Each structure stands twice: as C-alpha cells, then as structure tokens.
Amino acid sequence: MSANPPKNDAWPQPKRWNHCWVRFGHGNYPPPAPGLILDWRREGRQWKAWVIWLDNTDGPWR
C-alpha cells in the first residue's frame, strides 16, 4: 500500500454541500458545532439531513 494513492483512488468530491450549525439539545452547553450537510430530504413538514460535524465537546464546560 502506497502512502501516495493514485488520483483515481481518492474520495469523490461531493456535488454540493451546505454549512450548518449542529445543536445538541436546547441549551448552550456544549455550544453548537460547525457541520456540513451532505444530503437532505423532506419528510412531511420537516427536513432530515445527513450531517458531519466537528466534535468540540472537549471544552471548558465539562
């Protein structure tokens, strides 16, 4: 296995993505985390999304 994979072995670039803030409940602790929406769909009157986020839970509020 090479440390420099060929270009055709790289992860595909998403066609589109949007920034979001991920909240864990209704309070401010932990604070909202920055995230990227990779896919979303509407279910009834709500939107559901597949999101990746930066885990920022290792902070001074613990």
Secondary structure per residue as TSV (DSSP state, phi and psi in degrees):
chain	resnum	aa	ss	phi	psi
A	1	M	-	360.0	129.9
A	2	S	-	-87.7	147.4
A	3	A	S	-75.4	-16.4
A	4	N	S	-118.8	88.3
A	5	P	-	-65.7	151.0
A	6	P	-	-63.7	156.5
A	7	K	G	-58.7	-34.1
A	8	N	G	-75.4	-3.7
A	9	D	G	-101.5	1.2
A	10	A	S	-76.4	159.1
A	11	W	-	-63.6	141.4
A	12	P	-	-69.2	144.4
A	13	Q	-	-73.7	130.4
A	14	P	-	-59.5	145.2
A	15	K	S	-69.3	-35.0
A	16	R	-	-159.2	154.7
A	17	W	-	-154.1	158.0
A	18	N	E	-131.4	146.7
A	19	H	E	-78.5	147.9
A	20	C	E	-150.2	169.6
A	21	W	E	-112.9	127.6
A	22	V	E	-97.3	123.5
A	23	R	-	-107.0	141.1
A	24	F	S	-110.0	75.5
A	25	G	S	102.7	-164.0
A	26	H	S	-101.9	-10.2
A	27	G	S	-88.7	-175.7
A	28	N	S	-100.2	4.3
A	29	Y	S	-123.3	121.1
A	30	P	S	-69.3	159.8
A	31	P	-	-65.8	160.2
A	32	P	-	-56.4	145.7
A	33	A	E	-107.9	144.2
A	34	P	E	-70.2	139.2
A	35	G	E	-144.7	169.5
A	36	L	E	-124.8	129.7
A	37	I	E	-85.7	118.8
A	38	L	E	-94.7	-29.9
A	39	D	E	-156.5	148.5
A	40	W	E	-149.9	158.6
A	41	R	E	-154.1	159.0
A	42	R	E	-99.1	131.9
A	43	E	E	-124.2	102.6
A	44	G	T	68.3	-122.1
A	45	R	T	-99.1	3.7
A	46	Q	E	-113.5	156.7
A	47	W	E	-104.8	138.1
A	48	K	E	-117.1	140.9
A	49	A	E	-135.7	150.0
A	50	W	E	-98.7	116.9
A	51	V	E	-128.0	141.4
A	52	I	E	-111.6	145.0
A	53	W	E	-141.9	162.4
A	54	L	-	-85.3	121.4
A	55	D	-	-74.5	107.1
A	56	N	-	-113.4	30.4
A	57	T	-	-81.9	-4.5
A	58	D	S	-94.5	66.6
A	59	G	S	-124.3	-173.2
A	60	P	T	-71.6	-9.9
A	61	W	T	-80.5	-6.1
A	62	R	-	-75.1	360.0
